Amino acid sequence: MAPTKLFLIGVKPVTLQLAIAIFMLQRHDQPSFSRSGVENDSAAAIARKVSFLSRPDSYTPAVTEVRVRETHMSWVFMNGERVYKLKKPVRFPYLDFSTLERRAAACRAEDDLNRRLARDVYLGVVPLTENATGYAIDGSGRIVDWLVVMRKLDENETLEAALHNRSLHCRQLERLTAILRDFYSRATRILTDPEAYPVALYKAAIADWHVLMNPRFDLPRGCIERIAAVQRRFLAERSNILKDRIHRRHIVDAHGDLRPEHIWLSAPFPIIDWLEFNAHLRALDALEEVAFLHLECERLGSRWAGDLIRRRLARLLGDDPADGVFLFYRIGRAMLRARLSIAHLNDIQPRTPEKWPRLARAYLRLAEVDAKRLERLLMQRR
């Protein structure tokens, strides 16, 4: 991994796990909506914007149908050949979309970052305007919000769909690994304090354990405790290996959320939905990001796909199976995903509440198997 540009994130690395950990430990389980008193951030104005963007006649040319999806951070409007994304005026400890200016900056950052691996998908940022007659997309009135515009992709062509359908081909994975190899070879290297890196990982793990052990979630506490013990042991015995990875500049400005649902297997093989709202959260060991993708492939029933990706990238990413780092990263990601899954039950009205305990337990099962493997490896090297 030849170093390119270097920039300083800070003396103490901030990981996605740690940032969200702080959020969860503070019990701010719901997003904080802007209360600035500005009309276009009011609940009524938000509802009007969503209603307008949900109507087929709001677009030029008019479409026959608009499909709407809601996430914690955005509303997504899919119409015909285009997708429009409206960011919510929310504020978390790790992001702030609470003002029009911040949402504008986030939209521009999303468009810019995603052009790295999906240039023909992201089509720019346009204003949502308002005048005496109402809202308009890229109209002549005052700007009340901003929209990211994308070309609509066929969701049946994602890596996730191929894994679900058992239709994945090796040649598709070879193409994907070539894209990832080129990306990680060119990615900006992140300078950080080697001494602080294991500490940040430990704090992130603490936050996972804290949430997952909550009795009201009724998760297997013994399993969680066993996994946590192996994580602590690895950090106690092999933190120098993690520090060495810092010295060898394996921490990069990564994608940040490399899941199969964000990867398309049709030409030109775009990878979308970069984690754009906070550069600190993309500061990752590239091996951790690949371990996360490997984990997701196995969860979806195709470990062989993750194994192939890992093998093709092993040399570039300094992946030595004997040092246990890959397993440690997989465990950490599984615990994080378990926690984020079960945390949906903290929502006032959780969508599909039956889904989240089942998903959390699936991640915990994967983490437990990995923890046993890592424990055996640690015992062999005593």
Sine and cosine of phi, psi and omega as CSV:
sin_phi,cos_phi,sin_psi,cos_psi,sin_omega,cos_omega
0.00,0.00,1.00,0.03,-0.02,-1.00
-0.92,0.40,0.78,-0.63,-0.05,-1.00
-0.92,0.38,0.59,-0.80,0.11,-0.99
-0.92,-0.40,-0.75,-0.66,0.03,-1.00
-0.91,0.41,0.52,-0.85,0.08,-1.00
-0.86,-0.51,0.65,-0.76,0.16,-0.99
-0.61,-0.79,0.45,-0.89,-0.14,-0.99
-1.00,-0.05,0.91,-0.42,0.07,-1.00
-0.98,0.17,-0.50,0.87,-0.02,-1.00
0.55,-0.83,0.28,-0.96,-0.06,-1.00
-0.94,0.33,-0.33,0.94,0.00,-1.00
-0.85,-0.52,0.90,-0.44,-0.06,-1.00
-0.91,0.41,0.58,-0.81,0.05,-1.00
-0.91,-0.42,0.91,-0.41,-0.01,-1.00
-0.99,-0.12,0.30,-0.95,0.07,-1.00
-0.84,0.54,-0.67,0.74,0.00,-1.00
-0.87,0.50,-0.71,0.70,-0.07,-1.00
-0.92,0.38,-0.67,0.75,-0.02,-1.00
-0.89,0.46,-0.73,0.69,0.00,-1.00
-0.95,0.31,-0.47,0.88,0.05,-1.00
-0.87,0.50,-0.72,0.69,0.02,-1.00
-0.86,0.51,-0.68,0.73,0.03,-1.00
-0.85,0.53,-0.74,0.68,-0.06,-1.00
-0.94,0.33,-0.65,0.76,-0.05,-1.00
-0.92,0.40,-0.45,0.89,0.05,-1.00
-0.99,0.16,-0.03,1.00,0.06,-1.00
0.92,0.40,0.39,0.92,0.09,-1.00
-1.00,0.02,0.96,0.30,-0.14,-0.99
-0.98,0.18,-0.22,0.97,0.03,-1.00
-0.93,-0.38,0.55,-0.84,0.06,-1.00
-0.90,0.43,0.55,-0.84,0.06,-1.00
-1.00,-0.09,0.91,-0.42,0.02,-1.00
-0.99,0.15,0.51,-0.86,0.01,-1.00
-0.85,0.52,0.72,-0.69,0.06,-1.00
-0.87,-0.50,0.58,0.82,-0.12,-0.99
-0.95,0.32,-0.22,0.98,-0.06,-1.00
1.00,0.05,-0.11,0.99,0.04,-1.00
-0.96,0.29,0.74,-0.67,-0.13,-0.99
-0.85,0.53,-0.63,0.78,-0.11,-0.99
-0.97,0.24,-0.02,1.00,0.13,-0.99
-0.96,-0.27,0.03,1.00,-0.03,-1.00
-0.96,0.28,0.37,-0.93,0.00,-1.00
-0.85,0.52,-0.64,0.77,-0.01,-1.00
-0.91,0.42,-0.67,0.75,0.01,-1.00
-0.92,0.39,-0.64,0.77,0.05,-1.00
-0.86,0.51,-0.72,0.70,0.00,-1.00
-0.87,0.49,-0.64,0.77,0.01,-1.00
-0.92,0.40,-0.63,0.78,0.03,-1.00
-0.89,0.46,-0.72,0.69,-0.01,-1.00
-0.89,0.45,-0.66,0.75,0.03,-1.00
-0.88,0.47,-0.70,0.71,0.00,-1.00
-0.88,0.47,-0.74,0.68,-0.06,-1.00
-0.95,0.30,-0.22,0.98,0.04,-1.00
-1.00,0.05,-0.14,0.99,-0.06,-1.00
-1.00,-0.05,0.74,-0.68,0.01,-1.00
-0.86,0.51,-0.52,0.85,-0.06,-1.00
-0.99,0.16,0.05,1.00,0.05,-1.00
-0.99,0.16,-0.18,0.98,-0.10,-0.99
-0.94,-0.33,0.45,-0.89,0.04,-1.00
-0.84,-0.54,0.87,-0.50,-0.11,0.99
-0.94,0.34,0.34,-0.94,-0.02,-1.00
-0.89,0.46,0.53,-0.85,-0.01,-1.00
-0.92,-0.39,0.19,-0.98,-0.04,-1.00
-1.00,0.02,-0.36,0.93,-0.08,-1.00
-0.41,-0.91,0.56,-0.83,0.13,-0.99
-0.80,-0.59,0.84,-0.54,0.09,-1.00
-0.99,-0.15,0.71,-0.70,-0.11,-0.99
-0.88,-0.47,0.71,-0.70,0.13,-0.99
-0.80,-0.59,0.56,-0.83,0.02,-1.00
-0.86,-0.51,0.72,-0.69,0.13,-0.99
-0.88,-0.48,0.00,-1.00,0.03,-1.00
-0.89,0.45,-0.42,0.91,-0.15,-0.99
-0.91,-0.42,-0.29,0.96,-0.15,-0.99
-0.49,-0.87,0.27,-0.96,0.32,-0.95
-0.93,-0.36,0.65,-0.76,-0.02,-1.00
-0.86,-0.51,0.79,-0.61,-0.06,-1.00
-0.89,-0.46,0.89,-0.45,-0.05,-1.00
-0.95,-0.32,0.87,-0.48,0.00,-1.00
-0.70,-0.71,0.89,-0.46,0.05,-1.00
0.83,0.56,-0.90,-0.43,-0.08,-1.00
-1.00,-0.09,0.02,1.00,-0.12,-0.99
-0.81,-0.59,0.41,-0.91,0.11,-0.99
-0.78,-0.62,0.73,-0.68,0.06,-1.00
-0.88,-0.48,0.75,-0.66,-0.02,-1.00
-0.89,-0.45,0.82,-0.58,0.04,-1.00
-0.94,-0.35,0.86,-0.52,-0.01,-1.00
-0.99,0.16,0.65,-0.76,0.03,-1.00
-0.96,0.27,0.53,-0.85,0.06,-1.00
-0.99,0.16,0.90,0.44,-0.08,-1.00
-0.95,-0.30,0.32,-0.95,0.05,-1.00
-0.68,-0.73,0.84,-0.54,0.12,-0.99
-0.88,-0.48,0.19,-0.98,0.09,-1.00
-0.87,0.49,-0.41,0.91,-0.06,-1.00
-0.96,-0.29,0.03,1.00,0.11,-0.99
-0.38,-0.93,0.39,-0.92,0.01,-1.00
-0.60,-0.80,0.96,-0.27,0.08,-1.00
-0.94,-0.34,0.42,0.91,-0.21,-0.98
-0.98,0.21,-0.18,0.98,0.03,-1.00
-0.81,-0.58,0.35,-0.94,0.03,-1.00
-0.85,0.52,-0.65,0.76,-0.02,-1.00
-0.91,0.41,-0.65,0.76,0.01,-1.00
-0.93,0.37,-0.61,0.79,0.04,-1.00
-0.93,0.37,-0.61,0.79,0.06,-1.00
-0.88,0.48,-0.71,0.70,0.00,-1.00
-0.90,0.44,-0.64,0.77,0.01,-1.00
-0.92,0.40,-0.63,0.78,0.05,-1.00
-0.89,0.45,-0.71,0.71,0.01,-1.00
-0.91,0.42,-0.63,0.78,0.03,-1.00
-0.91,0.42,-0.66,0.75,0.03,-1.00
-0.88,0.48,-0.72,0.69,0.00,-1.00
-0.89,0.46,-0.70,0.72,-0.04,-1.00
-0.92,0.40,-0.75,0.67,-0.04,-1.00
-0.90,0.44,-0.69,0.73,-0.09,-1.00
-0.96,0.30,-0.25,0.97,0.09,-1.00
-0.94,0.33,-0.24,0.97,0.04,-1.00
-0.88,0.47,-0.67,0.74,-0.05,-1.00
-0.82,-0.58,0.16,0.99,0.02,-1.00
-0.47,-0.88,0.81,0.59,-0.13,-0.99
-0.87,0.50,-0.61,0.79,-0.07,-1.00
-1.00,0.03,0.03,1.00,0.00,-1.00
-0.99,-0.11,-0.67,0.75,-0.04,-1.00
-1.00,0.02,0.85,-0.53,-0.19,-0.98
-0.94,-0.33,0.07,1.00,0.06,-1.00
0.86,-0.52,-0.12,-0.99,-0.02,-1.00
-0.81,-0.58,0.75,-0.67,-0.01,-1.00
-0.80,-0.61,0.47,-0.88,0.01,-1.00
-0.99,0.14,0.51,-0.86,0.25,-0.97
-0.99,-0.12,0.86,-0.50,-0.10,-0.99
-0.91,-0.41,0.25,-0.97,0.00,-1.00
-0.61,-0.79,0.70,-0.71,0.13,-0.99
-0.69,-0.73,-0.27,-0.96,-0.09,-1.00
-0.88,0.48,-0.42,0.91,-0.04,-1.00
-1.00,-0.05,-0.13,0.99,0.02,-1.00
0.81,-0.58,-0.34,-0.94,-0.04,-1.00
-0.99,0.13,0.38,-0.93,0.11,-0.99
-0.46,-0.89,0.50,-0.87,0.09,-1.00
-1.00,0.02,0.87,-0.49,-0.02,-1.00
0.84,0.54,0.68,0.74,-0.02,-1.00
-1.00,-0.02,-0.26,-0.97,-0.10,-0.99
-0.98,-0.18,-0.04,1.00,-0.02,-1.00
-0.99,0.15,-0.20,-0.98,0.02,-1.00
-0.95,0.30,0.56,-0.83,-0.03,-1.00
-0.98,0.20,0.83,-0.55,0.01,-1.00
-0.92,-0.40,-0.19,0.98,0.08,-1.00
-0.16,-0.99,0.00,-1.00,-0.02,-1.00
-0.74,-0.68,0.49,-0.87,-0.05,-1.00
-0.78,-0.63,0.73,-0.68,0.19,-0.98
-1.00,0.09,0.75,-0.66,-0.03,-1.00
-0.93,-0.36,0.75,-0.67,-0.02,-1.00
-0.74,-0.68,0.42,-0.91,0.20,-0.98
-0.97,0.22,0.72,-0.69,-0.02,-1.00
-0.95,0.30,0.75,-0.66,0.02,-1.00
-0.97,-0.26,0.43,-0.91,0.03,-1.00
-0.99,0.17,0.92,-0.40,-0.05,-1.00
-0.93,0.37,-0.22,0.98,0.07,-1.00
-0.97,0.23,-0.09,1.00,-0.04,-1.00
-0.95,-0.32,0.24,0.97,0.04,-1.00
-0.99,0.16,0.29,-0.96,0.12,-0.99
-0.88,0.47,-0.61,0.79,0.03,-1.00
-0.86,0.50,-0.71,0.70,0.00,-1.00
-0.89,0.46,-0.67,0.75,0.00,-1.00
-0.90,0.44,-0.61,0.80,0.04,-1.00
-0.93,0.38,-0.67,0.74,0.03,-1.00
-0.89,0.46,-0.66,0.75,-0.11,-0.99
-1.00,0.05,-0.06,1.00,-0.07,-1.00
0.83,0.56,0.63,0.77,-0.05,-1.00
-0.91,-0.41,0.20,0.98,-0.07,-1.00
-0.96,0.27,0.67,-0.74,0.02,-1.00
-0.92,-0.39,0.52,-0.85,0.01,-1.00
-0.85,0.53,-0.60,0.80,-0.03,-1.00
-0.90,0.43,-0.51,0.86,0.07,-1.00
-0.93,0.37,-0.65,0.76,0.03,-1.00
-0.93,0.37,-0.58,0.81,0.04,-1.00
-0.89,0.46,-0.65,0.76,0.04,-1.00
-0.91,0.41,-0.67,0.74,0.02,-1.00
-0.89,0.45,-0.72,0.70,-0.03,-1.00
-0.91,0.41,-0.52,0.85,0.07,-1.00
-0.90,0.43,-0.65,0.76,0.04,-1.00
-0.90,0.43,-0.72,0.70,0.00,-1.00
-0.91,0.41,-0.62,0.78,0.02,-1.00
-0.88,0.48,-0.70,0.71,0.01,-1.00
-0.91,0.42,-0.67,0.75,-0.02,-1.00
-0.89,0.46,-0.78,0.63,-0.04,-1.00
-0.93,0.37,-0.47,0.88,0.06,-1.00
-0.92,0.40,-0.56,0.83,-0.08,-1.00
-0.99,-0.14,-0.19,0.98,-0.13,-0.99
-0.87,0.49,0.58,-0.81,0.07,-1.00
-0.89,0.46,0.76,-0.65,0.03,-1.00
-0.99,0.15,0.58,-0.81,-0.03,-1.00
-0.95,-0.30,0.82,-0.58,0.11,-0.99
-1.00,0.07,0.74,-0.67,0.05,-1.00
-0.48,-0.88,0.15,-0.99,-0.04,-1.00
-0.99,0.12,0.91,-0.42,-0.01,-1.00
-0.85,0.53,-0.56,0.83,-0.02,-1.00
-0.93,0.36,-0.50,0.87,-0.06,-1.00
-0.99,0.13,-0.35,0.94,-0.11,-0.99
-0.89,0.46,-0.79,0.61,0.04,-1.00
-0.88,0.47,-0.53,0.85,0.03,-1.00
-0.90,0.44,-0.68,0.73,0.02,-1.00
-0.89,0.45,-0.65,0.76,0.03,-1.00
-0.91,0.41,-0.61,0.79,0.03,-1.00
-0.91,0.42,-0.69,0.72,0.00,-1.00
-0.90,0.43,-0.61,0.79,0.04,-1.00
-0.89,0.45,-0.68,0.74,0.02,-1.00
-0.90,0.44,-0.63,0.77,0.04,-1.00
-0.84,0.54,-0.70,0.72,-0.01,-1.00
-0.90,0.44,-0.64,0.77,0.05,-1.00
-0.87,0.50,-0.76,0.65,-0.03,-1.00
-0.87,0.49,-0.67,0.74,-0.04,-1.00
-0.84,0.54,-0.73,0.68,-0.04,-1.00
-0.96,0.29,-0.72,0.70,-0.08,-1.00
-0.91,0.41,-0.44,0.90,-0.01,-1.00
-1.00,0.10,-0.01,1.00,0.01,-1.00
-0.87,0.49,0.86,-0.51,-0.09,-1.00
-0.85,0.53,-0.49,0.87,-0.09,-1.00
-0.94,0.33,-0.27,0.96,0.04,-1.00
-1.00,0.09,-0.27,0.96,0.08,-1.00
0.82,0.57,0.69,0.73,0.08,-1.00
-1.00,-0.04,0.34,-0.94,-0.07,-1.00
-0.93,0.36,0.99,-0.15,-0.11,-0.99
-0.90,0.44,-0.63,0.78,0.02,-1.00
-0.88,0.48,-0.68,0.73,0.04,-1.00
-0.87,0.49,-0.72,0.69,-0.02,-1.00
-0.89,0.46,-0.67,0.74,0.01,-1.00
-0.90,0.44,-0.64,0.77,0.01,-1.00
-0.91,0.42,-0.68,0.73,0.02,-1.00
-0.89,0.46,-0.71,0.71,-0.02,-1.00
-0.88,0.48,-0.62,0.79,0.00,-1.00
-0.89,0.45,-0.64,0.76,0.02,-1.00
-0.93,0.36,-0.65,0.76,0.07,-1.00
-0.85,0.52,-0.72,0.69,-0.01,-1.00
-0.89,0.45,-0.65,0.76,-0.02,-1.00
-0.90,0.43,-0.68,0.74,0.01,-1.00
-0.87,0.50,-0.72,0.70,-0.02,-1.00
-0.91,0.42,-0.55,0.83,0.01,-1.00
-0.95,0.31,-0.60,0.80,-0.12,-0.99
-0.99,-0.12,-0.39,0.92,-0.15,-0.99
-0.73,-0.68,0.43,0.90,0.02,-1.00
-0.89,0.45,-0.45,0.89,0.00,-1.00
-0.90,0.44,-0.51,0.86,0.04,-1.00
-0.92,0.40,-0.65,0.76,0.04,-1.00
-0.91,0.42,-0.65,0.76,0.03,-1.00
-0.89,0.45,-0.62,0.78,0.02,-1.00
-0.90,0.44,-0.54,0.84,0.03,-1.00
-0.92,0.39,-0.53,0.85,0.10,-1.00
-0.90,0.44,-0.74,0.68,-0.01,-1.00
-0.88,0.48,-0.54,0.84,0.00,-1.00
-1.00,0.05,0.14,0.99,0.15,-0.99
0.87,0.49,0.74,0.67,0.09,-1.00
-1.00,0.01,-0.13,0.99,0.05,-1.00
-1.00,0.10,0.83,-0.56,-0.10,-0.99
-0.75,-0.66,0.22,-0.98,0.18,-0.98
-0.98,0.18,1.00,-0.06,-0.18,-0.98
-1.00,-0.04,-0.02,-1.00,0.08,-1.00
-0.90,0.43,-0.73,0.69,0.08,-1.00
0.98,-0.17,-0.39,0.92,-0.04,-1.00
-0.47,-0.88,0.84,0.54,-0.14,-0.99
-0.99,0.15,1.00,0.05,0.01,-1.00
-0.92,-0.40,0.40,-0.92,-0.01,-1.00
-0.84,0.55,-0.49,0.87,-0.01,-1.00
-0.95,0.32,-0.22,0.98,0.00,-1.00
-0.98,-0.18,0.03,1.00,-0.08,-1.00
-0.91,-0.42,0.81,-0.59,0.03,-1.00
-0.97,-0.24,0.63,-0.78,-0.06,-1.00
-0.97,-0.23,0.09,1.00,0.08,-1.00
-0.98,-0.20,0.53,-0.85,-0.03,-1.00
-0.83,0.56,0.67,-0.74,0.07,1.00
-1.00,-0.04,0.56,0.83,0.08,-1.00
0.84,0.54,0.84,0.55,-0.01,-1.00
-0.95,0.31,0.52,-0.86,0.15,-0.99
-0.86,-0.52,0.86,-0.52,-0.17,-0.98
-0.89,-0.45,-0.06,-1.00,0.11,-0.99
0.85,0.53,0.78,0.63,0.15,-0.99
-0.88,0.48,0.45,-0.89,0.06,-1.00
-0.99,0.15,1.00,-0.09,-0.21,-0.98
-1.00,-0.08,-0.31,0.95,-0.26,-0.97
-0.99,0.15,-0.16,0.99,0.01,-1.00
-0.37,-0.93,0.93,-0.37,-0.06,-1.00
-0.88,0.47,-0.49,0.87,0.02,-1.00
-0.86,0.51,-0.57,0.82,-0.09,-1.00
-0.98,0.22,-0.21,0.98,0.08,-1.00
-1.00,-0.06,-0.05,1.00,-0.01,-1.00
-0.98,0.21,1.00,-0.05,-0.14,-0.99
-0.75,-0.67,0.48,-0.88,0.28,-0.96
-0.91,0.42,0.82,-0.57,-0.02,-1.00
-0.84,0.54,-0.51,0.86,0.03,-1.00
-0.91,0.40,-0.57,0.82,0.06,-1.00
-0.91,0.42,-0.65,0.76,0.00,-1.00
-0.90,0.43,-0.66,0.76,0.03,-1.00
-0.94,0.35,-0.58,0.82,0.07,-1.00
-0.88,0.47,-0.60,0.80,0.05,-1.00
-0.90,0.43,-0.71,0.70,0.04,-1.00
-0.89,0.46,-0.65,0.76,0.06,-1.00
-0.86,0.51,-0.71,0.71,0.03,-1.00
-0.86,0.51,-0.71,0.71,-0.03,-1.00
-0.92,0.39,-0.60,0.80,0.06,-1.00
-0.88,0.48,-0.68,0.73,0.01,-1.00
-0.92,0.39,-0.67,0.74,0.00,-1.00
-0.86,0.51,-0.55,0.84,0.00,-1.00
-1.00,0.01,0.19,0.98,0.17,-0.99
1.00,-0.07,0.20,0.98,-0.05,-1.00
-0.69,-0.72,0.92,0.40,0.02,-1.00
-0.85,0.53,-0.54,0.84,-0.04,-1.00
-0.84,0.54,-0.56,0.83,0.00,-1.00
-0.92,0.39,-0.70,0.71,0.06,-1.00
-0.89,0.46,-0.63,0.78,0.02,-1.00
-0.88,0.47,-0.67,0.74,0.00,-1.00
-0.90,0.44,-0.71,0.70,0.03,-1.00
-0.87,0.50,-0.69,0.72,-0.01,-1.00
-0.88,0.47,-0.71,0.70,-0.02,-1.00
-0.88,0.48,-0.68,0.73,-0.06,-1.00
-0.92,0.38,-0.43,0.90,-0.06,-1.00
-0.96,-0.28,-0.01,1.00,-0.15,-0.99
-0.85,0.53,-0.73,0.68,-0.07,-1.00
-0.91,0.41,-0.70,0.71,-0.01,-1.00
-0.87,0.49,-0.65,0.76,-0.11,-0.99
-1.00,-0.06,0.07,1.00,0.02,-1.00
0.90,0.45,0.65,0.76,-0.07,-1.00
-1.00,0.04,0.96,-0.29,0.05,-1.00
-0.94,-0.35,0.96,-0.29,-0.04,-1.00
-0.82,0.57,-0.43,0.90,-0.06,-1.00
-0.96,0.27,-0.34,0.94,-0.06,-1.00
-1.00,0.04,-0.22,0.98,0.09,-1.00
0.99,0.14,-0.01,1.00,-0.07,-1.00
-0.90,0.44,-0.68,0.73,-0.02,-1.00
-0.86,0.50,-0.72,0.70,0.04,-1.00
-0.89,0.47,-0.68,0.74,0.01,-1.00
-0.87,0.50,-0.69,0.72,0.02,-1.00
-0.91,0.42,-0.65,0.76,0.03,-1.00
-0.88,0.47,-0.69,0.73,0.02,-1.00
-0.88,0.48,-0.71,0.70,0.00,-1.00
-0.86,0.50,-0.67,0.74,0.01,-1.00
-0.93,0.36,-0.61,0.79,0.03,-1.00
-0.91,0.42,-0.65,0.76,0.03,-1.00
-0.91,0.40,-0.66,0.76,0.05,-1.00
-0.88,0.48,-0.72,0.69,-0.02,-1.00
-0.92,0.39,-0.58,0.81,0.08,-1.00
-0.88,0.48,-0.70,0.72,-0.02,-1.00
-0.92,0.40,-0.71,0.71,0.01,-1.00
-0.90,0.43,-0.54,0.84,0.03,-1.00
-0.92,0.39,-0.79,0.62,-0.08,-1.00
-0.94,0.35,-0.43,0.91,0.00,-1.00
-0.91,0.41,-0.30,0.95,0.08,-1.00
-0.86,0.51,-0.44,0.90,-0.01,-1.00
-0.94,0.33,-0.19,0.98,0.09,-1.00
-0.99,0.16,-0.21,0.98,0.05,-1.00
-0.89,0.45,0.49,-0.87,0.01,-1.00
-0.87,0.49,-0.70,0.71,0.06,-1.00
-0.76,-0.65,0.98,0.18,-0.07,-1.00
-0.89,0.46,0.71,-0.70,0.08,-1.00
-0.97,0.23,0.65,-0.76,0.00,-1.00
0.69,0.72,0.88,0.47,-0.09,-1.00
-0.87,0.49,-0.41,0.91,0.00,-1.00
-0.95,0.31,-0.34,0.94,-0.08,-1.00
-0.96,0.29,-0.63,0.78,-0.25,-0.97
-0.95,0.31,-0.67,0.74,0.08,-1.00
-0.88,0.47,-0.62,0.78,0.02,-1.00
-0.89,0.45,-0.68,0.74,0.00,-1.00
-0.94,0.35,-0.66,0.75,0.03,-1.00
-0.86,0.50,-0.68,0.73,0.00,-1.00
-0.92,0.40,-0.56,0.83,0.04,-1.00
-0.89,0.46,-0.68,0.73,0.03,-1.00
-0.92,0.39,-0.63,0.78,0.01,-1.00
-0.90,0.43,-0.60,0.80,0.05,-1.00
-0.89,0.46,-0.68,0.74,0.03,-1.00
-0.90,0.44,-0.68,0.73,0.01,-1.00
-0.90,0.45,-0.61,0.79,-0.02,-1.00
-0.91,0.41,-0.67,0.74,0.04,-1.00
-0.89,0.46,-0.70,0.72,0.02,-1.00
-0.90,0.44,-0.62,0.78,0.00,-1.00
-0.89,0.45,-0.62,0.78,0.04,-1.00
-0.91,0.42,-0.65,0.76,0.03,-1.00
-0.90,0.43,-0.69,0.72,-0.02,-1.00
-0.92,0.39,-0.61,0.79,0.03,-1.00
-0.89,0.46,-0.68,0.73,0.04,-1.00
-0.88,0.47,-0.65,0.76,0.00,-1.00
-0.90,0.43,-0.66,0.75,0.02,-1.00
-0.90,0.43,-0.59,0.81,0.01,-1.00
-0.93,0.37,-0.57,0.82,-0.02,-1.00
-0.92,0.38,-0.46,0.89,-0.10,-0.99
-0.99,-0.15,0.16,0.99,-0.02,-1.00
-0.93,0.36,0.00,0.00,0.00,0.00
